[in-house]
Amino acid sequence: MAEFVKLWDLVQSQQLNDQEDQITWRWTADCNYSTKSAYLAQFKGSYTTILANSIWKAHAEGKLKIFAWPLVQAKILTADKLALRH
């Protein structure tokens, strides 16, 4: 009930006018919606890019660094990638 009263107080201070509503898309610079922008917005902040320098500067054995380099570039030939190459 307290939330309703708070919402009621906020709504009471709003004034309506004859101006038409405008819909804008905040995920693009031009504020226009596209399926590409919606797809990119879905993954915004869900992954990070790994800089190459961070791999080579890591305190790890050389063989791990050499393995990590193609791993972050998605170049390791896993079973699914080998199947695509026949």
N, CA, C and O atoms as a Maestro MAE file, in Angstrom:
{
 s_m_m2io_version
 :::
 2.0.0
}

f_m_ct {
 s_m_title
 :::
 protein
 m_atom[344] {
  # First column is atom index #
  i_m_mmod_type
  r_m_x_coord
  r_m_y_coord
  r_m_z_coord
  i_m_residue_number
  s_m_chain_name
  s_m_pdb_residue_name
  s_m_pdb_atom_name
  i_m_atomic_number
  :::
  1 25 0.817 -1.180 0.000 1 A "MET " " N  " 7
  2 3 0.000 0.000 0.000 1 A "MET " " CA " 6
  3 2 0.875 1.264 0.000 1 A "MET " " C  " 6
  4 15 0.533 2.272 -0.618 1 A "MET " " O  " 8
  5 25 1.997 1.186 0.700 2 A "ALA " " N  " 7
  6 3 2.896 2.336 0.774 2 A "ALA " " CA " 6
  7 2 3.465 2.673 -0.607 2 A "ALA " " C  " 6
  8 15 3.636 3.844 -0.944 2 A "ALA " " O  " 8
  9 25 3.755 1.644 -1.399 3 A "GLU " " N  " 7
  10 3 4.266 1.878 -2.752 3 A "GLU " " CA " 6
  11 2 3.211 2.566 -3.619 3 A "GLU " " C  " 6
  12 15 3.531 3.444 -4.420 3 A "GLU " " O  " 8
  13 25 1.956 2.162 -3.452 4 A "PHE " " N  " 7
  14 3 0.878 2.776 -4.218 4 A "PHE " " CA " 6
  15 2 0.739 4.255 -3.872 4 A "PHE " " C  " 6
  16 15 0.559 5.093 -4.756 4 A "PHE " " O  " 8
  17 25 0.822 4.562 -2.601 5 A "VAL " " N  " 7
  18 3 0.705 5.961 -2.171 5 A "VAL " " CA " 6
  19 2 1.871 6.781 -2.706 5 A "VAL " " C  " 6
  20 15 1.689 7.924 -3.127 5 A "VAL " " O  " 8
  21 25 3.055 6.209 -2.691 6 A "LYS " " N  " 7
  22 3 4.228 6.904 -3.227 6 A "LYS " " CA " 6
  23 2 4.063 7.156 -4.724 6 A "LYS " " C  " 6
  24 15 4.357 8.247 -5.213 6 A "LYS " " O  " 8
  25 25 3.587 6.134 -5.453 7 A "LEU " " N  " 7
  26 3 3.339 6.289 -6.886 7 A "LEU " " CA " 6
  27 2 2.271 7.346 -7.140 7 A "LEU " " C  " 6
  28 15 2.406 8.159 -8.055 7 A "LEU " " O  " 8
  29 25 1.221 7.339 -6.343 8 A "TRP " " N  " 7
  30 3 0.148 8.318 -6.487 8 A "TRP " " CA " 6
  31 2 0.679 9.742 -6.331 8 A "TRP " " C  " 6
  32 15 0.300 10.633 -7.092 8 A "TRP " " O  " 8
  33 25 1.551 9.957 -5.351 9 A "ASP " " N  " 7
  34 3 2.129 11.283 -5.138 9 A "ASP " " CA " 6
  35 2 2.976 11.717 -6.340 9 A "ASP " " C  " 6
  36 15 2.947 12.883 -6.735 9 A "ASP " " O  " 8
  37 25 3.723 10.779 -6.916 10 A "LEU " " N  " 7
  38 3 4.545 11.104 -8.079 10 A "LEU " " CA " 6
  39 2 3.691 11.436 -9.296 10 A "LEU " " C  " 6
  40 15 4.020 12.350 -10.052 10 A "LEU " " O  " 8
  41 25 2.604 10.709 -9.491 11 A "VAL " " N  " 7
  42 3 1.735 10.919 -10.652 11 A "VAL " " CA " 6
  43 2 0.979 12.239 -10.530 11 A "VAL " " C  " 6
  44 15 0.735 12.896 -11.542 11 A "VAL " " O  " 8
  45 25 0.609 12.636 -9.340 12 A "GLN " " N  " 7
  46 3 -0.161 13.856 -9.143 12 A "GLN " " CA " 6
  47 2 0.602 15.103 -9.584 12 A "GLN " " C  " 6
  48 15 -0.014 16.094 -9.975 12 A "GLN " " O  " 8
  49 25 1.909 15.070 -9.527 13 A "SER " " N  " 7
  50 3 2.693 16.250 -9.879 13 A "SER " " CA " 6
  51 2 2.929 16.381 -11.391 13 A "SER " " C  " 6
  52 15 3.499 17.377 -11.836 13 A "SER " " O  " 8
  53 25 2.507 15.407 -12.169 14 A "GLN " " N  " 7
  54 3 2.727 15.429 -13.614 14 A "GLN " " CA " 6
  55 2 1.600 16.182 -14.324 14 A "GLN " " C  " 6
  56 15 0.424 16.034 -13.990 14 A "GLN " " O  " 8
  57 25 1.988 16.989 -15.309 15 A "GLN " " N  " 7
  58 3 1.025 17.725 -16.107 15 A "GLN " " CA " 6
  59 2 1.022 17.171 -17.525 15 A "GLN " " C  " 6
  60 15 2.080 17.013 -18.133 15 A "GLN " " O  " 8
  61 25 -0.152 16.879 -18.048 16 A "LEU " " N  " 7
  62 3 -0.280 16.384 -19.418 16 A "LEU " " CA " 6
  63 2 -0.486 17.561 -20.358 16 A "LEU " " C  " 6
  64 15 -1.057 18.584 -19.980 16 A "LEU " " O  " 8
  65 25 -0.007 17.398 -21.603 17 A "ASN " " N  " 7
  66 3 -0.220 18.422 -22.613 17 A "ASN " " CA " 6
  67 2 -0.628 17.757 -23.923 17 A "ASN " " C  " 6
  68 15 -0.817 16.541 -23.967 17 A "ASN " " O  " 8
  69 25 -0.762 18.532 -24.976 18 A "ASP " " N  " 7
  70 3 -1.220 18.006 -26.260 18 A "ASP " " CA " 6
  71 2 -0.093 17.485 -27.135 18 A "ASP " " C  " 6
  72 15 -0.325 17.117 -28.287 18 A "ASP " " O  " 8
  73 25 1.096 17.449 -26.619 19 A "GLN " " N  " 7
  74 3 2.242 16.991 -27.402 19 A "GLN " " CA " 6
  75 2 2.168 15.470 -27.598 19 A "GLN " " C  " 6
  76 15 1.808 14.729 -26.684 19 A "GLN " " O  " 8
  77 25 2.520 15.022 -28.824 20 A "GLU " " N  " 7
  78 3 2.487 13.589 -29.110 20 A "GLU " " CA " 6
  79 2 3.628 12.874 -28.401 20 A "GLU " " C  " 6
  80 15 4.693 13.443 -28.162 20 A "GLU " " O  " 8
  81 25 3.377 11.618 -28.072 21 A "ASP " " N  " 7
  82 3 4.407 10.802 -27.444 21 A "ASP " " CA " 6
  83 2 5.531 10.521 -28.437 21 A "ASP " " C  " 6
  84 15 5.303 10.417 -29.642 21 A "ASP " " O  " 8
  85 25 6.733 10.401 -27.915 22 A "GLN " " N  " 7
  86 3 7.887 10.052 -28.737 22 A "GLN " " CA " 6
  87 2 8.550 8.825 -28.139 22 A "GLN " " C  " 6
  88 15 8.827 8.769 -26.941 22 A "GLN " " O  " 8
  89 25 8.795 7.854 -28.985 23 A "ILE " " N  " 7
  90 3 9.466 6.638 -28.546 23 A "ILE " " CA " 6
  91 2 10.893 6.691 -29.056 23 A "ILE " " C  " 6
  92 15 11.132 6.855 -30.252 23 A "ILE " " O  " 8
  93 25 11.839 6.552 -28.141 24 A "THR " " N  " 7
  94 3 13.248 6.560 -28.534 24 A "THR " " CA " 6
  95 2 13.911 5.281 -28.028 24 A "THR " " C  " 6
  96 15 13.505 4.708 -27.017 24 A "THR " " O  " 8
  97 25 14.917 4.857 -28.738 25 A "TRP " " N  " 7
  98 3 15.686 3.671 -28.407 25 A "TRP " " CA " 6
  99 2 17.027 4.137 -27.862 25 A "TRP " " C  " 6
  100 15 17.818 4.730 -28.596 25 A "TRP " " O  " 8
  101 25 17.292 3.882 -26.600 26 A "ARG " " N  " 7
  102 3 18.468 4.457 -25.952 26 A "ARG " " CA " 6
  103 2 19.761 3.721 -26.248 26 A "ARG " " C  " 6
  104 15 20.822 4.170 -25.815 26 A "ARG " " O  " 8
  105 25 19.716 2.619 -26.963 27 A "TRP " " N  " 7
  106 3 20.917 1.816 -27.200 27 A "TRP " " CA " 6
  107 2 21.662 2.196 -28.466 27 A "TRP " " C  " 6
  108 15 22.693 1.598 -28.774 27 A "TRP " " O  " 8
  109 25 21.161 3.183 -29.212 28 A "THR " " N  " 7
  110 3 21.875 3.666 -30.392 28 A "THR " " CA " 6
  111 2 22.027 5.179 -30.307 28 A "THR " " C  " 6
  112 15 21.277 5.855 -29.602 28 A "THR " " O  " 8
  113 25 23.005 5.696 -31.035 29 A "ALA " " N  " 7
  114 3 23.266 7.137 -31.002 29 A "ALA " " CA " 6
  115 2 22.129 7.931 -31.651 29 A "ALA " " C  " 6
  116 15 21.806 9.032 -31.206 29 A "ALA " " O  " 8
  117 25 21.525 7.368 -32.702 30 A "ASP " " N  " 7
  118 3 20.446 8.086 -33.385 30 A "ASP " " CA " 6
  119 2 19.064 7.789 -32.797 30 A "ASP " " C  " 6
  120 15 18.058 8.279 -33.311 30 A "ASP " " O  " 8
  121 25 19.005 6.993 -31.728 31 A "CYS " " N  " 7
  122 3 17.760 6.648 -31.017 31 A "CYS " " CA " 6
  123 2 16.755 5.885 -31.859 31 A "CYS " " C  " 6
  124 15 15.559 5.909 -31.567 31 A "CYS " " O  " 8
  125 25 17.219 5.211 -32.896 32 A "ASN " " N  " 7
  126 3 16.342 4.403 -33.741 32 A "ASN " " CA " 6
  127 2 16.568 2.927 -33.456 32 A "ASN " " C  " 6
  128 15 17.704 2.483 -33.285 32 A "ASN " " O  " 8
  129 25 15.478 2.172 -33.405 33 A "TYR " " N  " 7
  130 3 15.539 0.744 -33.128 33 A "TYR " " CA " 6
  131 2 15.924 -0.023 -34.386 33 A "TYR " " C  " 6
  132 15 15.489 0.308 -35.489 33 A "TYR " " O  " 8
  133 25 16.745 -1.051 -34.204 34 A "SER " " N  " 7
  134 3 17.011 -2.021 -35.252 34 A "SER " " CA " 6
  135 2 17.219 -3.367 -34.570 34 A "SER " " C  " 6
  136 15 17.548 -3.427 -33.385 34 A "SER " " O  " 8
  137 25 17.029 -4.428 -35.310 35 A "THR " " N  " 7
  138 3 17.235 -5.745 -34.704 35 A "THR " " CA " 6
  139 2 18.691 -5.938 -34.311 35 A "THR " " C  " 6
  140 15 18.982 -6.624 -33.331 35 A "THR " " O  " 8
  141 25 19.601 -5.344 -35.060 36 A "LYS " " N  " 7
  142 3 21.017 -5.437 -34.720 36 A "LYS " " CA " 6
  143 2 21.290 -4.762 -33.379 36 A "LYS " " C  " 6
  144 15 22.013 -5.306 -32.544 36 A "LYS " " O  " 8
  145 25 20.715 -3.579 -33.171 37 A "SER " " N  " 7
  146 3 20.939 -2.877 -31.917 37 A "SER " " CA " 6
  147 2 20.313 -3.626 -30.743 37 A "SER " " C  " 6
  148 15 20.865 -3.614 -29.643 37 A "SER " " O  " 8
  149 25 19.178 -4.271 -30.959 38 A "ALA " " N  " 7
  150 3 18.553 -5.058 -29.894 38 A "ALA " " CA " 6
  151 2 19.407 -6.271 -29.558 38 A "ALA " " C  " 6
  152 15 19.553 -6.628 -28.389 38 A "ALA " " O  " 8
  153 25 19.970 -6.902 -30.578 39 A "TYR " " N  " 7
  154 3 20.839 -8.060 -30.357 39 A "TYR " " CA " 6
  155 2 22.082 -7.645 -29.587 39 A "TYR " " C  " 6
  156 15 22.487 -8.336 -28.652 39 A "TYR " " O  " 8
  157 25 22.691 -6.531 -29.963 40 A "LEU " " N  " 7
  158 3 23.884 -6.061 -29.272 40 A "LEU " " CA " 6
  159 2 23.565 -5.609 -27.840 40 A "LEU " " C  " 6
  160 15 24.380 -5.797 -26.938 40 A "LEU " " O  " 8
  161 25 22.398 -5.023 -27.632 41 A "ALA " " N  " 7
  162 3 21.999 -4.579 -26.293 41 A "ALA " " CA " 6
  163 2 21.787 -5.772 -25.363 41 A "ALA " " C  " 6
  164 15 22.004 -5.676 -24.155 41 A "ALA " " O  " 8
  165 25 21.364 -6.887 -25.935 42 A "GLN " " N  " 7
  166 3 21.133 -8.085 -25.137 42 A "GLN " " CA " 6
  167 2 22.424 -8.564 -24.475 42 A "GLN " " C  " 6
  168 15 22.393 -9.073 -23.355 42 A "GLN " " O  " 8
  169 25 23.547 -8.407 -25.151 43 A "PHE " " N  " 7
  170 3 24.808 -8.905 -24.645 43 A "PHE " " CA " 6
  171 2 25.685 -7.809 -24.044 43 A "PHE " " C  " 6
  172 15 26.824 -8.080 -23.663 43 A "PHE " " O  " 8
  173 25 25.192 -6.601 -23.953 44 A "LYS " " N  " 7
  174 3 25.988 -5.494 -23.422 44 A "LYS " " CA " 6
  175 2 26.374 -5.774 -21.973 44 A "LYS " " C  " 6
  176 15 25.516 -5.964 -21.110 44 A "LYS " " O  " 8
  177 25 27.665 -5.797 -21.729 45 A "GLY " " N  " 7
  178 3 28.167 -6.047 -20.388 45 A "GLY " " CA " 6
  179 2 28.249 -7.502 -19.985 45 A "GLY " " C  " 6
  180 15 28.668 -7.803 -18.867 45 A "GLY " " O  " 8
  181 25 27.860 -8.420 -20.867 46 A "SER " " N  " 7
  182 3 27.877 -9.835 -20.494 46 A "SER " " CA " 6
  183 2 29.214 -10.501 -20.763 46 A "SER " " C  " 6
  184 15 29.444 -11.620 -20.306 46 A "SER " " O  " 8
  185 25 30.091 -9.844 -21.485 47 A "TYR " " N  " 7
  186 3 31.403 -10.415 -21.744 47 A "TYR " " CA " 6
  187 2 32.415 -9.286 -21.849 47 A "TYR " " C  " 6
  188 15 32.060 -8.124 -22.050 47 A "TYR " " O  " 8
  189 25 33.660 -9.646 -21.709 48 A "THR " " N  " 7
  190 3 34.720 -8.658 -21.822 48 A "THR " " CA " 6
  191 2 35.736 -9.138 -22.839 48 A "THR " " C  " 6
  192 15 35.844 -10.336 -23.103 48 A "THR " " O  " 8
  193 25 36.458 -8.231 -23.394 49 A "THR " " N  " 7
  194 3 37.529 -8.596 -24.300 49 A "THR " " CA " 6
  195 2 38.817 -8.731 -23.507 49 A "THR " " C  " 6
  196 15 39.075 -7.969 -22.575 49 A "THR " " O  " 8
  197 25 39.610 -9.701 -23.886 50 A "ILE " " N  " 7
  198 3 40.880 -9.931 -23.210 50 A "ILE " " CA " 6
  199 2 41.979 -9.351 -24.079 50 A "ILE " " C  " 6
  200 15 42.102 -9.693 -25.255 50 A "ILE " " O  " 8
  201 25 42.755 -8.493 -23.506 51 A "LEU " " N  " 7
  202 3 43.852 -7.897 -24.244 51 A "LEU " " CA " 6
  203 2 45.008 -8.888 -24.343 51 A "LEU " " C  " 6
  204 15 45.270 -9.647 -23.410 51 A "LEU " " O  " 8
  205 25 45.681 -8.874 -25.459 52 A "ALA " " N  " 7
  206 3 46.779 -9.806 -25.689 52 A "ALA " " CA " 6
  207 2 47.894 -9.608 -24.665 52 A "ALA " " C  " 6
  208 15 48.509 -10.578 -24.223 52 A "ALA " " O  " 8
  209 25 48.151 -8.380 -24.292 53 A "ASN " " N  " 7
  210 3 49.221 -8.113 -23.334 53 A "ASN " " CA " 6
  211 2 48.961 -8.774 -21.987 53 A "ASN " " C  " 6
  212 15 49.901 -9.187 -21.308 53 A "ASN " " O  " 8
  213 25 47.695 -8.877 -21.596 54 A "SER " " N  " 7
  214 3 47.391 -9.488 -20.304 54 A "SER " " CA " 6
  215 2 47.733 -10.968 -20.293 54 A "SER " " C  " 6
  216 15 48.070 -11.518 -19.245 54 A "SER " " O  " 8
  217 25 47.652 -11.614 -21.441 55 A "ILE " " N  " 7
  218 3 48.037 -13.027 -21.507 55 A "ILE " " CA " 6
  219 2 49.541 -13.157 -21.348 55 A "ILE " " C  " 6
  220 15 50.011 -13.969 -20.550 55 A "ILE " " O  " 8
  221 25 50.296 -12.373 -22.092 56 A "TRP " " N  " 7
  222 3 51.744 -12.510 -22.081 56 A "TRP " " CA " 6
  223 2 52.376 -11.994 -20.803 56 A "TRP " " C  " 6
  224 15 53.481 -12.409 -20.453 56 A "TRP " " O  " 8
  225 25 51.691 -11.088 -20.090 57 A "LYS " " N  " 7
  226 3 52.222 -10.568 -18.828 57 A "LYS " " CA " 6
  227 2 51.772 -11.383 -17.617 57 A "LYS " " C  " 6
  228 15 52.197 -11.103 -16.496 57 A "LYS " " O  " 8
  229 25 50.932 -12.371 -17.821 58 A "ALA " " N  " 7
  230 3 50.419 -13.176 -16.708 58 A "ALA " " CA " 6
  231 2 51.545 -13.977 -16.071 58 A "ALA " " C  " 6
  232 15 52.498 -14.380 -16.738 58 A "ALA " " O  " 8
  233 25 51.416 -14.197 -14.772 59 A "HIS " " N  " 7
  234 3 52.394 -15.007 -14.049 59 A "HIS " " CA " 6
  235 2 51.963 -16.468 -14.176 59 A "HIS " " C  " 6
  236 15 51.347 -17.032 -13.272 59 A "HIS " " O  " 8
  237 25 52.298 -17.061 -15.310 60 A "ALA " " N  " 7
  238 3 51.942 -18.453 -15.581 60 A "ALA " " CA " 6
  239 2 53.051 -19.085 -16.421 60 A "ALA " " C  " 6
  240 15 53.914 -18.401 -16.969 60 A "ALA " " O  " 8
  241 25 52.996 -20.400 -16.500 61 A "GLU " " N  " 7
  242 3 53.987 -21.105 -17.308 61 A "GLU " " CA " 6
  243 2 53.801 -20.747 -18.783 61 A "GLU " " C  " 6
  244 15 52.710 -20.384 -19.223 61 A "GLU " " O  " 8
  245 25 54.884 -20.860 -19.522 62 A "GLY " " N  " 7
  246 3 54.844 -20.526 -20.938 62 A "GLY " " CA " 6
  247 2 53.861 -21.361 -21.718 62 A "GLY " " C  " 6
  248 15 53.188 -20.850 -22.613 62 A "GLY " " O  " 8
  249 25 53.761 -22.665 -21.388 63 A "LYS " " N  " 7
  250 3 52.840 -23.533 -22.127 63 A "LYS " " CA " 6
  251 2 51.379 -23.108 -21.913 63 A "LYS " " C  " 6
  252 15 50.545 -23.289 -22.800 63 A "LYS " " O  " 8
  253 25 51.076 -22.547 -20.741 64 A "LEU " " N  " 7
  254 3 49.715 -22.071 -20.501 64 A "LEU " " CA " 6
  255 2 49.428 -20.797 -21.285 64 A "LEU " " C  " 6
  256 15 48.321 -20.610 -21.790 64 A "LEU " " O  " 8
  257 25 50.421 -19.926 -21.385 65 A "LYS " " N  " 7
  258 3 50.256 -18.706 -22.166 65 A "LYS " " CA " 6
  259 2 50.064 -19.041 -23.641 65 A "LYS " " C  " 6
  260 15 49.224 -18.456 -24.326 65 A "LYS " " O  " 8
  261 25 50.871 -20.005 -24.117 66 A "ILE " " N  " 7
  262 3 50.767 -20.402 -25.530 66 A "ILE " " CA " 6
  263 2 49.411 -21.044 -25.807 66 A "ILE " " C  " 6
  264 15 48.869 -20.879 -26.901 66 A "ILE " " O  " 8
  265 25 48.852 -21.771 -24.843 67 A "PHE " " N  " 7
  266 3 47.523 -22.351 -25.009 67 A "PHE " " CA " 6
  267 2 46.440 -21.279 -24.933 67 A "PHE " " C  " 6
  268 15 45.454 -21.340 -25.668 67 A "PHE " " O  " 8
  269 25 46.618 -20.293 -24.045 68 A "ALA " " N  " 7
  270 3 45.595 -19.252 -23.856 68 A "ALA " " CA " 6
  271 2 45.469 -18.352 -25.073 68 A "ALA " " C  " 6
  272 15 44.380 -17.861 -25.370 68 A "ALA " " O  " 8
  273 25 46.568 -18.132 -25.780 69 A "TRP " " N  " 7
  274 3 46.544 -17.220 -26.932 69 A "TRP " " CA " 6
  275 2 45.540 -17.657 -27.996 69 A "TRP " " C  " 6
  276 15 44.678 -16.854 -28.351 69 A "TRP " " O  " 8
  277 25 45.597 -18.888 -28.533 70 A "PRO " " N  " 7
  278 3 44.570 -19.279 -29.521 70 A "PRO " " CA " 6
  279 2 43.193 -19.504 -28.883 70 A "PRO " " C  " 6
  280 15 42.171 -19.443 -29.567 70 A "PRO " " O  " 8
  281 25 43.172 -19.764 -27.576 71 A "LEU " " N  " 7
  282 3 41.898 -19.973 -26.907 71 A "LEU " " CA " 6
  283 2 41.043 -18.710 -26.945 71 A "LEU " " C  " 6
  284 15 39.859 -18.782 -27.276 71 A "LEU " " O  " 8
  285 25 41.616 -17.562 -26.614 72 A "VAL " " N  " 7
  286 3 40.838 -16.318 -26.605 72 A "VAL " " CA " 6
  287 2 40.488 -15.857 -28.014 72 A "VAL " " C  " 6
  288 15 39.573 -15.054 -28.193 72 A "VAL " " O  " 8
  289 25 41.197 -16.350 -29.002 73 A "GLN " " N  " 7
  290 3 40.886 -16.002 -30.390 73 A "GLN " " CA " 6
  291 2 39.956 -17.019 -31.034 73 A "GLN " " C  " 6
  292 15 39.657 -16.907 -32.223 73 A "GLN " " O  " 8
  293 25 39.495 -18.007 -30.278 74 A "ALA " " N  " 7
  294 3 38.596 -19.073 -30.746 74 A "ALA " " CA " 6
  295 2 39.208 -19.831 -31.922 74 A "ALA " " C  " 6
  296 15 38.519 -20.136 -32.895 74 A "ALA " " O  " 8
  297 25 40.495 -20.131 -31.830 75 A "LYS " " N  " 7
  298 3 41.199 -20.831 -32.901 75 A "LYS " " CA " 6
  299 2 41.558 -22.271 -32.541 75 A "LYS " " C  " 6
  300 15 42.188 -22.964 -33.340 75 A "LYS " " O  " 8
  301 25 41.171 -22.728 -31.363 76 A "ILE " " N  " 7
  302 3 41.489 -24.092 -30.966 76 A "ILE " " CA " 6
  303 2 40.555 -25.040 -31.696 76 A "ILE " " C  " 6
  304 15 39.343 -24.827 -31.718 76 A "ILE " " O  " 8
  305 25 41.102 -26.070 -32.283 77 A "LEU " " N  " 7
  306 3 40.321 -27.021 -33.063 77 A "LEU " " CA " 6
  307 2 39.645 -28.021 -32.135 77 A "LEU " " C  " 6
  308 15 40.190 -29.088 -31.853 77 A "LEU " " O  " 8
  309 25 38.471 -27.672 -31.671 78 A "THR " " N  " 7
  310 3 37.678 -28.580 -30.861 78 A "THR " " CA " 6
  311 2 36.924 -29.525 -31.786 78 A "THR " " C  " 6
  312 15 36.963 -29.362 -33.005 78 A "THR " " O  " 8
  313 25 36.248 -30.499 -31.224 79 A "ALA " " N  " 7
  314 3 35.568 -31.524 -32.026 79 A "ALA " " CA " 6
  315 2 34.554 -30.900 -32.978 79 A "ALA " " C  " 6
  316 15 34.447 -31.338 -34.124 79 A "ALA " " O  " 8
  317 25 33.810 -29.893 -32.540 80 A "ASP " " N  " 7
  318 3 32.809 -29.281 -33.418 80 A "ASP " " CA " 6
  319 2 33.445 -28.534 -34.579 80 A "ASP " " C  " 6
  320 15 32.907 -28.536 -35.686 80 A "ASP " " O  " 8
  321 25 34.584 -27.897 -34.339 81 A "LYS " " N  " 7
  322 3 35.265 -27.199 -35.429 81 A "LYS " " CA " 6
  323 2 35.931 -28.174 -36.388 81 A "LYS " " C  " 6
  324 15 35.973 -27.932 -37.594 81 A "LYS " " O  " 8
  325 25 36.445 -29.263 -35.861 82 A "LEU " " N  " 7
  326 3 37.018 -30.292 -36.731 82 A "LEU " " CA " 6
  327 2 35.941 -30.933 -37.604 82 A "LEU " " C  " 6
  328 15 36.187 -31.263 -38.765 82 A "LEU " " O  " 8
  329 25 34.747 -31.106 -37.039 83 A "ALA " " N  " 7
  330 3 33.638 -31.683 -37.822 83 A "ALA " " CA " 6
  331 2 33.237 -30.756 -38.960 83 A "ALA " " C  " 6
  332 15 32.864 -31.224 -40.036 83 A "ALA " " O  " 8
  333 25 33.308 -29.459 -38.740 84 A "LEU " " N  " 7
  334 3 32.985 -28.515 -39.816 84 A "LEU " " CA " 6
  335 2 33.999 -28.584 -40.955 84 A "LEU " " C  " 6
  336 15 33.660 -28.341 -42.113 84 A "LEU " " O  " 8
  337 25 35.243 -28.917 -40.617 85 A "ARG " " N  " 7
  338 3 36.303 -29.021 -41.626 85 A "ARG " " CA " 6
  339 2 36.354 -30.401 -42.303 85 A "ARG " " C  " 6
  340 15 37.151 -30.622 -43.215 85 A "ARG " " O  " 8
  341 25 35.515 -31.300 -41.858 86 A "HIS " " N  " 7
  342 3 35.465 -32.686 -42.342 86 A "HIS " " CA " 6
  343 2 36.773 -33.393 -42.051 86 A "HIS " " C  " 6
  344 15 36.926 -34.569 -42.382 86 A "HIS " " O  " 8
  :::
 }
 m_bond[343] {
  # First column is bond index #
  i_m_from
  i_m_to
  i_m_order
  :::
  1 1 2 1
  2 2 3 1
  3 3 4 2
  4 3 5 1
  5 5 6 1
  6 6 7 1
  7 7 8 2
  8 7 9 1
  9 9 10 1
  10 10 11 1
  11 11 12 2
  12 11 13 1
  13 13 14 1
  14 14 15 1
  15 15 16 2
  16 15 17 1
  17 17 18 1
  18 18 19 1
  19 19 20 2
  20 19 21 1
  21 21 22 1
  22 22 23 1
  23 23 24 2
  24 23 25 1
  25 25 26 1
  26 26 27 1
  27 27 28 2
  28 27 29 1
  29 29 30 1
  30 30 31 1
  31 31 32 2
  32 31 33 1
  33 33 34 1
  34 34 35 1
  35 35 36 2
  36 35 37 1
  37 37 38 1
  38 38 39 1
  39 39 40 2
  40 39 41 1
  41 41 42 1
  42 42 43 1
  43 43 44 2
  44 43 45 1
  45 45 46 1
  46 46 47 1
  47 47 48 2
  48 47 49 1
  49 49 50 1
  50 50 51 1
  51 51 52 2
  52 51 53 1
  53 53 54 1
  54 54 55 1
  55 55 56 2
  56 55 57 1
  57 57 58 1
  58 58 59 1
  59 59 60 2
  60 59 61 1
  61 61 62 1
  62 62 63 1
  63 63 64 2
  64 63 65 1
  65 65 66 1
  66 66 67 1
  67 67 68 2
  68 67 69 1
  69 69 70 1
  70 70 71 1
  71 71 72 2
  72 71 73 1
  73 73 74 1
  74 74 75 1
  75 75 76 2
  76 75 77 1
  77 77 78 1
  78 78 79 1
  79 79 80 2
  80 79 81 1
  81 81 82 1
  82 82 83 1
  83 83 84 2
  84 83 85 1
  85 85 86 1
  86 86 87 1
  87 87 88 2
  88 87 89 1
  89 89 90 1
  90 90 91 1
  91 91 92 2
  92 91 93 1
  93 93 94 1
  94 94 95 1
  95 95 96 2
  96 95 97 1
  97 97 98 1
  98 98 99 1
  99 99 100 2
  100 99 101 1
  101 101 102 1
  102 102 103 1
  103 103 104 2
  104 103 105 1
  105 105 106 1
  106 106 107 1
  107 107 108 2
  108 107 109 1
  109 109 110 1
  110 110 111 1
  111 111 112 2
  112 111 113 1
  113 113 114 1
  114 114 115 1
  115 115 116 2
  116 115 117 1
  117 117 118 1
  118 118 119 1
  119 119 120 2
  120 119 121 1
  121 121 122 1
  122 122 123 1
  123 123 124 2
  124 123 125 1
  125 125 126 1
  126 126 127 1
  127 127 128 2
  128 127 129 1
  129 129 130 1
  130 130 131 1
  131 131 132 2
  132 131 133 1
  133 133 134 1
  134 134 135 1
  135 135 136 2
  136 135 137 1
  137 137 138 1
  138 138 139 1
  139 139 140 2
  140 139 141 1
  141 141 142 1
  142 142 143 1
  143 143 144 2
  144 143 145 1
  145 145 146 1
  146 146 147 1
  147 147 148 2
  148 147 149 1
  149 149 150 1
  150 150 151 1
  151 151 152 2
  152 151 153 1
  153 153 154 1
  154 154 155 1
  155 155 156 2
  156 155 157 1
  157 157 158 1
  158 158 159 1
  159 159 160 2
  160 159 161 1
  161 161 162 1
  162 162 163 1
  163 163 164 2
  164 163 165 1
  165 165 166 1
  166 166 167 1
  167 167 168 2
  168 167 169 1
  169 169 170 1
  170 170 171 1
  171 171 172 2
  172 171 173 1
  173 173 174 1
  174 174 175 1
  175 175 176 2
  176 175 177 1
  177 177 178 1
  178 178 179 1
  179 179 180 2
  180 179 181 1
  181 181 182 1
  182 182 183 1
  183 183 184 2
  184 183 185 1
  185 185 186 1
  186 186 187 1
  187 187 188 2
  188 187 189 1
  189 189 190 1
  190 190 191 1
  191 191 192 2
  192 191 193 1
  193 193 194 1
  194 194 195 1
  195 195 196 2
  196 195 197 1
  197 197 198 1
  198 198 199 1
  199 199 200 2
  200 199 201 1
  201 201 202 1
  202 202 203 1
  203 203 204 2
  204 203 205 1
  205 205 206 1
  206 206 207 1
  207 207 208 2
  208 207 209 1
  209 209 210 1
  210 210 211 1
  211 211 212 2
  212 211 213 1
  213 213 214 1
  214 214 215 1
  215 215 216 2
  216 215 217 1
  217 217 218 1
  218 218 219 1
  219 219 220 2
  220 219 221 1
  221 221 222 1
  222 222 223 1
  223 223 224 2
  224 223 225 1
  225 225 226 1
  226 226 227 1
  227 227 228 2
  228 227 229 1
  229 229 230 1
  230 230 231 1
  231 231 232 2
  232 231 233 1
  233 233 234 1
  234 234 235 1
  235 235 236 2
  236 235 237 1
  237 237 238 1
  238 238 239 1
  239 239 240 2
  240 239 241 1
  241 241 242 1
  242 242 243 1
  243 243 244 2
  244 243 245 1
  245 245 246 1
  246 246 247 1
  247 247 248 2
  248 247 249 1
  249 249 250 1
  250 250 251 1
  251 251 252 2
  252 251 253 1
  253 253 254 1
  254 254 255 1
  255 255 256 2
  256 255 257 1
  257 257 258 1
  258 258 259 1
  259 259 260 2
  260 259 261 1
  261 261 262 1
  262 262 263 1
  263 263 264 2
  264 263 265 1
  265 265 266 1
  266 266 267 1
  267 267 268 2
  268 267 269 1
  269 269 270 1
  270 270 271 1
  271 271 272 2
  272 271 273 1
  273 273 274 1
  274 274 275 1
  275 275 276 2
  276 275 277 1
  277 277 278 1
  278 278 279 1
  279 279 280 2
  280 279 281 1
  281 281 282 1
  282 282 283 1
  283 283 284 2
  284 283 285 1
  285 285 286 1
  286 286 287 1
  287 287 288 2
  288 287 289 1
  289 289 290 1
  290 290 291 1
  291 291 292 2
  292 291 293 1
  293 293 294 1
  294 294 295 1
  295 295 296 2
  296 295 297 1
  297 297 298 1
  298 298 299 1
  299 299 300 2
  300 299 301 1
  301 301 302 1
  302 302 303 1
  303 303 304 2
  304 303 305 1
  305 305 306 1
  306 306 307 1
  307 307 308 2
  308 307 309 1
  309 309 310 1
  310 310 311 1
  311 311 312 2
  312 311 313 1
  313 313 314 1
  314 314 315 1
  315 315 316 2
  316 315 317 1
  317 317 318 1
  318 318 319 1
  319 319 320 2
  320 319 321 1
  321 321 322 1
  322 322 323 1
  323 323 324 2
  324 323 325 1
  325 325 326 1
  326 326 327 1
  327 327 328 2
  328 327 329 1
  329 329 330 1
  330 330 331 1
  331 331 332 2
  332 331 333 1
  333 333 334 1
  334 334 335 1
  335 335 336 2
  336 335 337 1
  337 337 338 1
  338 338 339 1
  339 339 340 2
  340 339 341 1
  341 341 342 1
  342 342 343 1
  343 343 344 2
  :::
 }
}
